[in-house]
């Protein structure tokens, strides 16, 4: 369960890093790149421990599948709220 929770948090940050900048089209590209990289760093700080913890319970393929399902759910929720 800890793995799924960490992957979910990771995906929330990932969604902001990948798509959040689209709301700031007037900002310089270099600025949104740096901000996105900063957010992605936080995302990575959750994803790496999730995968390390989860690898004892799941195979790499199962972890990737869990990650993709969570990604779709988080993205769907974030798109429906805008």
GUFI-645936 format. One line per 4 residues: number of its first residue (from 0); for each residue x, y, z of C-alpha. Coordinates in Angstrom, 2 decimals. Example, Ala and Ser with C-alpha at 12.3 -4.5 7.8 and 13.67 -1.06 7.14 Angstrom:
2
0 = 12.30 -4.50 7.80 ~ 13.67 -1.06 7.14
This chain:
82
0 = 0.00 0.00 0.00 ~ 2.90 2.36 0.72 ~ 4.13 1.87 -2.84 ~ 0.76 2.83 -4.32
4 = 0.51 5.90 -2.07 ~ 4.00 7.09 -3.03 ~ 3.32 6.47 -6.72 ~ 0.07 8.43 -6.46
8 = 1.84 11.40 -4.87 ~ 4.55 11.11 -7.50 ~ 1.98 11.21 -10.27 ~ 0.28 14.31 -8.91
12 = 3.61 16.15 -9.12 ~ 4.33 14.62 -12.53 ~ 1.01 15.84 -13.91 ~ 1.74 19.38 -12.70
16 = 5.27 19.25 -14.10 ~ 4.14 18.02 -17.52 ~ 0.93 20.00 -18.01 ~ 0.80 22.79 -15.41
20 = 2.90 25.12 -17.52 ~ 0.17 25.22 -20.16 ~ -1.73 27.65 -17.91 ~ 1.23 30.07 -18.07
24 = 1.62 30.59 -21.80 ~ 2.80 34.18 -21.29 ~ 5.74 33.09 -19.14 ~ 9.13 32.71 -20.80
28 = 9.83 29.17 -21.97 ~ 13.08 28.99 -20.00 ~ 11.22 29.85 -16.79 ~ 8.55 27.20 -17.24
32 = 11.23 24.64 -18.10 ~ 13.07 25.38 -14.85 ~ 9.87 25.30 -12.79 ~ 8.80 22.03 -14.46
36 = 12.21 20.49 -13.72 ~ 11.91 21.57 -10.09 ~ 8.50 19.95 -9.80 ~ 9.79 16.85 -11.59
40 = 12.60 16.60 -9.03 ~ 10.03 16.42 -6.22 ~ 8.12 13.81 -8.24 ~ 11.29 11.77 -8.59
44 = 11.85 11.93 -4.81 ~ 8.58 10.01 -4.38 ~ 8.88 7.71 -7.38 ~ 12.31 6.25 -6.63
48 = 11.46 5.18 -3.05 ~ 8.11 3.82 -4.26 ~ 9.83 1.61 -6.80 ~ 12.53 0.50 -4.37
52 = 9.98 -0.39 -1.69 ~ 7.61 -1.95 -4.20 ~ 10.21 -4.08 -5.92 ~ 10.16 -6.42 -2.94
56 = 6.44 -7.04 -3.49 ~ 6.02 -6.56 -7.24 ~ 7.96 -7.33 -10.38 ~ 9.23 -4.44 -12.51
60 = 6.43 -5.10 -15.02 ~ 3.81 -4.98 -12.26 ~ 5.26 -1.73 -10.90 ~ 5.13 -0.20 -14.38
64 = 1.53 -1.32 -14.83 ~ 0.55 0.14 -11.45 ~ 2.34 3.37 -12.38 ~ 0.48 3.65 -15.70
68 = -2.93 2.98 -14.15 ~ -2.29 5.62 -11.48 ~ -1.11 8.03 -14.18 ~ -4.35 7.60 -16.11
72 = -6.48 8.06 -13.00 ~ -4.60 11.16 -11.79 ~ -4.61 12.71 -15.27 ~ -8.34 11.99 -15.71
76 = -9.13 13.58 -12.36 ~ -6.95 16.62 -13.06 ~ -8.56 17.15 -16.48 ~ -12.09 16.81 -15.15
80 = -11.46 19.45 -12.48 ~ -10.40 22.15 -14.93
